[in-house]
């Protein structure tokens, strides 16, 4: 059974994120668990990057189709909300793939205990331009091409780029 679970996990690890297709779900850190029951059914656990992530249905469908195409007939995907996903779960390979695609990888996620404070001003981040490496960047918009990214512009090379927000 362990060999079947290993093969199922290997297949699941090839599924890419629909919004960041340079990342696999494993590199993004949302692929949490892959298990196989005694009847050969596969259960995959994924954690959303944030509450209400619109890509979750596509991730689920892509996992089911990829595993069924690999010969696993009974596939279930469940959402695991605890622990909550953090950008710290993005692998080093994933961070390198983001930079290669011109997207600034997130820094270390903030550590919080208790309620999340409401701030109305811009969020301070340590951001480096993925194109030229400059730290001289300006926030253009808190919302980039997707809700989990902010849009920046480099003052050195003048290029705009997305930055994955630290969560």
Buried (B, 14 or more C-beta within 10 A) or exposed (E): EEEEBEBBBEBBBEBBBBBBEBBBBBBBBBBBEBBBEEEEEBBBBBBBBEEEBEBBEBBBEBBBEBBBEBEBEEBBBEBBEEEEBBBEBBBEEBBEBBBEBBBBBBBEBEEEEEEEEEEEEEEEBEBBBBBEEBEEBEBEEEEBEBBBBBBBBBEEBEBBBBBBBBB
